Every structure is written in C-alpha cells, then in structure tokens.
C-alpha cells in the first residue's frame, strides 16, 4: 500500500436547465454536461475507487465511469450539495431582479446573508468534512475520484487549507473541473492543483 493518498475532486457538468442555484434540487446532466464530464476524464485510468454524491448530476456519471473503468462506486449522502432553500431552482438574474444587491451580500458574507431556509454553512461544512475524514480512513494509500458539487469541493479544500467558512465562495469551481489533494504521512494535506484538468 502507498504512503500517499490521492483524491481528485471533480464537479459535475452542466445540468438540464443551465446555470441555477440548484442546491439539492435533483436535475440530471444535460447533453453538454455529459460531454464536459467525459472530456474531463478522457483516457485517465488511475483511479481505484469512485465516491459520489447521490444526486443525479453526479451519480449517473459516476456509475457510467465506474462501469467503463471496472472500479467500484460508493454513494456518500453527506457529499450532497448545500441546501439553498428559497433560492433552489432560481437563476442569478431572477434573484437580482427581485433584489439587486442580494447576491453581492451573500458572496461577501454567506454566513450572515444565506438564503431563506437554506442549510447553515457551518453545519454543511461539518457534514462534508466528516465524510471526507471517513473517506481518508477507508481509502488510505489509494487514488480516489470524488464526484460532487461546487459547495462540497469548496468545503473540502477550505478545510484542507484551514480557510474561514465565510471565505469558501472565494474559490472558483467550474463545471467538470478537477482539483487534486494528496495526503502524505510526512506532511499535511496538499492542494496539488485546483479547478483544472488532469
């Protein structure tokens, strides 16, 4: 077994309906989203395990890739996206029309200005970090692909880099982009690359 655990975090591609605050709304990938995901992983075969959010925009791709690579796929309900409450299913333009400074306040201070009925940011980060720690214990020394959401990836990277929870939305996470974290017994977890391609 290797002394290094490598975890690649990939955000889902574009879902049906385009850009929206989906949260836990369960839209599948669009045709474009499938193309984005397949292109992002094209030809790469080093993963030994896939762990996925159960939401369709992640899960369907994870199952397909697992079958193609003949590797196991594990659902992790704690890797669901943050719940956006009253914003779920709405576009940024729709939110700006109702209140022009709404998004600006949220992005500058998501702890204080979260959407009505949204999941509390610290509780969200806590559940994601708990799942992350369990993943590392279960898959020590392996190369794992996590198929998840922008918020989940922000929470993991923020935890690894010891960022304040209020700063998590300062991390850009594009559709089908990959970030890599390595855990070596001799050093703290390292962000090897972020928001790119393998």
Buried (B, 14 or more C-beta within 10 A) or exposed (E): EEEBBBBBBBBBBBBBEEEBBBBBBBBBBBEBBBBBBBEBBEEBEEBBBBBBBBBBBBBBBBBBBBEEBEBEBBBBEBBBBBBBBEBBBBBEEEBEEEEEEBBEEBEEEBEEBBBEEBBEBEEBBBBBBEBBEEBBEEBBEBBBBBBBBBBBBBBBBBBBBEBEBBEBBEBEBEBBBBBBBBBEEEEEBEBEEBBEEE
